[in-house]
């Protein structure tokens, strides 16, 4: 996880010039530049960068820088990214009293003592010296006491390498580090941790078979029998209703032997709705005709 041995453009020794700064920012005066992005340009010399006195945000990552001398004049600088360079010291940053965030991952910082220059920066809250996702680190990060040494040297830090080390949420990150260290295999001959065991017995999460319930089964059987009886009664009522309608209709009356005699009254045919299913008990039609009304 060391920075690469040679960066693009290093052989040419690209130096920051006023023309380069103006072309990158579109500003005519260097004092007007507030934000500057000069990453992956193969820079080896910061040149006139110290003349950008109002600079607040600066990205110099991915170059071949070995020193940061001109940055000592940038008192307004708040965010600085010098990752993936060849820096062995950060002393010029001691004059950047407004610095709040510093990314120096992927350099050649070997001991915590090389961070002593940052101890006077009261506003420094975010510091990154290693970035596992980008495969960037510093030699000092390999020490087992790296985190504790940096936190002791810079007690005002809130975030170190993307992890909160103080304030709300810091306990969670500390717990994760403790768990990682406890799970990491040890080469010492001491007793080994017991193998993890499941919390429940095998088959605990399997679905249980449905238990039989004699009362429920009997109730279902009686319900089915009652339902079948209702269906039979409905069918019988429908048949009797159909015969009654056929008998009382004019066509049925004409074909039957029960024809009215002279002077008998005529009654209209009775049409019952199909939704009604009364039990009809029909008596035989009388052979004699109805007598005439007085």
WOWONOR-V576791 format. One record per helix or strand. SS is the DSSP state (alpha for helix, beta for strand). FROM is the first residue (numbers start at 1). TO is the last residue. Records with the same first field share a line. If there is no record, write none. Layout:
SS->FROM-TO, FROM-TO
This chain:
alpha->10-12, 18-25, 30-32, 47-51, 69-73, 91-95, 112-118, 139-142, 146-153, 170-183, 214-248, 250-255
beta->14-15, 35-37, 43-45, 57-59, 79-81, 101-103, 126-128, 131-131, 136-136, 159-160, 163-164
